[in-house]
Structure formats: C-alpha cells, structure tokens
Amino acid sequence: MKLLFRLGFIALFLIVLVGIIAFARGYRIDFKQKSLRPTGILAISSSPRAAKIYINDELKGVTNSNITLPPGKYVIKIEKEGYTSWNKTVILKGELVFSTDALLFPLNPSLSPLTNLGIVKAVPLDQTERILLFSENGLEEKDGIYLFEAGKKTLSILPPLTNIIFKKNIPNYELIDFTNSKVYLSPDYSQAIVEFNLESTEEYLEEDPQIVSYLLSLEEENLSPLETSASKETLIEAWEKEREMDTHKLLETFPKNITKVATDSFKIISFSPDETKFLYTAKRDLVLPLGIKPPLIATNQTKEQRNLNKENIYIYDKKEDKNFKIKDSKLEHENSILWYPDSKHIVTYDSKKLAVVDYDKTNKQIVYSGPFKDSFFTVTNSEKIIVLINLNPENNKYPDLYLVGIR
C-alpha cells in the first residue's frame, strides 16, 4: 500500500513538473480543440509607459505587459493620447518570446532657446553633444568662434559657451567671411583646422581669393592662432589615417566575415552609440555573407537586404547579424542621418522634416516639421534635438540654437 502511495505521489509530482515546464514554455490547454497547444509571448513595452496595446484592433491592456497568444500573425498597435502611434506586424511562434519596445513622441514638441549669438554657421562635432558655432554680427566684442556643449550642466538658464577665438584675433579678420569657412576636426575633437577665404580688396588683387587656415584648440581660448596653410593637407591626412585605425579597431569586434567585407567594400559613416551597429555606404555591388551560422531565432522579423548595391546606405546589426537598407542614394548632406541615443533608432532629415525611425527603417515618426535653417540638426544624449531657428527674421538677421523637446 505504501509502495503504491509513493508511486502515485511520484507520478503526480512528475505530471505537475511536466505541466509547469510546459506552461513556462508557452503551452496552454485549448478547451475547444481538447488539446495542449504551444503559445508565444509578446513582451510589449513603451516609452512613455501606460500606452494602450491593441492586438488586431482589440484592446489588450497597457504597456508594459506580457501577452500570451497562440502562434499566428498579429498587428500590434501602441497608442497614447497626445503622442504619435506605433505599429508593427509580427508572426508569433510557439515557445518563443517576441519583444517590442515602442518609442512614442509628443505631437506638439516644445522649443527652448539655447543661444543668443546670431549664428552664421554651425558644425556638430559628430555626436559628441558639442557644436562649433560661428557668430558674425559686426560686433568686435562678440563676433567669433564658440564651442557649445549641450550635455554640460549649469546653474544658469542657458548652457555656457566656450570662446574658442574672437574674430578680431584672426589675422586679416576684416577680409574673412565666416559663412564660407571650412572645418576639419581631429579624431579626438580636441583640435580643428579652420579654413578661410580672404576676400579680394585693393590690398589683395588676386583673381582668386587667398585661402588661409589656422589650427585651433577646442579646449581653450586661442589668442594667437597657428597658421597651417602649408601643412594643412599633411595634418588632415594624418587625422584620416588615425580615424581609419579607430574604425578598424571597432570593426574587429564584429563577425570576421563582416569585418573583412566592411574593410574592403564599405564606407563607414558612423557606429551606433553602443557600437553594436554601423551605418555605411556600399562601395560596390556584392552579397553580404552570413556573420552568424546558423541564423539566430526570435530575431527582428523585418525583411533584411543582403544583396548590396553601390552607393546605397545600410545599417548592419552584429547582435542579430541583420542588414537593412536605409536609403538607395547618397545622403542629402553629411549629417542627414544620425543615431538616436538608444542605438535602436535613427534620426533622419528628409524634405525639411525630422523623423525618428527604427533602425530597420520601420515606424517612421515625424517629430519636427517646423522651421529650421541650413538643414542643421543634431541629437543630444537626453534624447532631444537641437536645430537652428530664426523666429523673428524682421529683427534678427541670423538664427540661433533651439532645443526641440521631443522627450
């Protein structure tokens, strides 16, 4: 009798254990079919939280939630009042978890002034939250080159500006027009070569403007700039070689097949902030080999593109070995695609509008379509956008920096 009791207890324990394991793996009892069926889990989160979740147009709760469903095709829609909406179509498979993280943006972003200089030219130092500003209003005590640091905290209302050089301290400053200047940055952004065209006058009678360049420190004020007109090309070439070495070091962290192809056939535009992805242009037509064999399961379901065409722009993700086409032509300007700080999205400039897009080019959300000058924009680590705006052209000749509050 005791033996039968023990055997029964063990059998019951095994049944319960198998049931717990099956439940954890997503199996559920289908009472209509009178069978045990596998299910999948949708792990849905959003920023901001407490957004409504619709599955096939049926309200299923709010983010952040895990929703268990039978295998199949589902349309997920995330909505929150006052924000843009997000949607994605997924194919859910049994025993697998599919995670989505929706990023929503306010329909009416705020605008906050950051400078009061009158800016004729702005040059972002890649995505370092620092911007080189050229101010030229005919005021000797104010005109000059400044460094704006968006991430620098301060007790004052406006973030501080570091004066790099006053225009009056540049030789022949009366002949210089900041608007036509060119900037070359060192790899660590501690120095810059600034090139100017000297305007023709009675003193300078050349048919072509004289080109001069100066090496400036970006870490302190420059009282006597060092002229580098003769050595400019040599210094720029050395900086380019250093950048290539830094790029190659980062590429070595990617799958070997990808590293080799990228070194030979890609022009790397930028790496994502977490260095798991890179934005690039293909130098020639080719087929991108697999970096991970066999391919991972439960990965991004957006159709990728591994048949690459020359001059098209792509993003490669080393975590999932996925490659997505972003644009089938050259960039409108050098900084028309920037990484969003979370490394999962990009910010794009198109038709005078700024949009945040998933890195696989889905869920394009227009976040700003108001006025801004010279197609200039950059993204801060606090997930906001900086643009050049002149809100009062009747009284102001030049624009200034404004913060677009999209978060």
ABEGO torsion letter per residue (X at the ends): XAAAAAAAAAAAAAAAAAAAAAAAAGBBBBAAAGBBBBBBBBBBBBOBBGBBBBBGGBBAEBOBBBBBBBBEBBBBBBBBBGBBBBBBBBBBBBGBBBBBBBBBBBABBBBBBABBAGBABBBBBEBAGBBBBBBBAGBAAABEBBBBBAABBBABABBBBBBABBAAABBGAAABBAAABBBBBBAAGABBBBBBBBBBBAABABABBBBBBBBBBAABBBABBBBAAAAAAAAAAAAAAAAAAAAAAAAAABBAAAAAAAAAABBBABBBAAGABBBBBBABBBBBBBABOBBBBGBBABBBBABBBBGBBBBBBAAAGBBBBABABBBABAAABBBBAAGABBBBBBGGBBBBBBAAGBGBBBABABBBBGGBBBBBAAGBBBBBBBABAAABABBBBBBBBAX
